């Protein structure tokens, strides 16, 4: 096992590594132990193969996608692999929405989606209730790279590359005329530009993911590869957890209410393949996987 620190970097046995590091690093040790146990359990795989997700057969099978006539520009024969009993239909497929990312419903039940490459927020109303969007309406634009969105107390929050933006619809027409920067100065250089936010109404917190500025490198910015936490009024900014190289999906646990994330590992590394690893986040924990460079820890 390769262990990196400020003053040394060499291979040591796992037990010796555990003794050397104090309990403040239990988060990192726990993740490494999980990786080792996962490797040991993958007995049926080829040598050198490691699994970072449980092997569960959900009996996926191809299911045809129901496509309405007004989306006839789509190719025929679309299907998704789904568990038994699931069906799927196309809700929206507008050519003006080139790269939709995260979605959220407003208080009136209208689905909104970030159109990331066109720097827009788009509403997809279904006024006649037939299960298909009637049109795509640009309700806000002029972002850097909007990735995620959430509604709270009538306002729309957008996770943009350098900031969290809060928008208000002043006249109730569905278009968001007023905007303000809820949290600015989010580190935005380099790669991993997507910003995922989730709002914990019960706990009075907002969480935002900020990815690592490169694929696999050293960096001393404490707010990179991290989950930031804010109070609902924008105060109390702090690093809630770090060592999460690139979190794309994030949600609140239905029982504990705490945040959980799908964290992507580094590209081109067997143990750190860029697939999402579900992780329950705890405050002040450091989630650096094995072979991932040291970074600044939360204070």
Buried (B, 14 or more C-beta within 10 A) or exposed (E): BEBBEEEEEEEBEEEEBBEEBEEEBEBBBEBBEEBBEBBEEBEEEEEEEBBBEEEEEEEEEEBEBEBBEEBEEEEEEBEEEBEEEEEEEBBBBBEEBEEBBBBBEBEEEBBBBBBBEBBBBBBBBBEEEEEBBEEBBBBBEEBBBBBBBBBBEEBBBBBBBBBBBBBEBEEEEBBBEEBEBBBEEBBBEBEBBBBBBBBBEEBEBBBBBBBBBBBBEEBEBBBBBBBBBBEBEBEEBBBBBBBBBBBBBBEBEEEEEBBBBBBBBBEEBEBBBBEBBEBEBEEBBBBBBBBBBBBBBBE
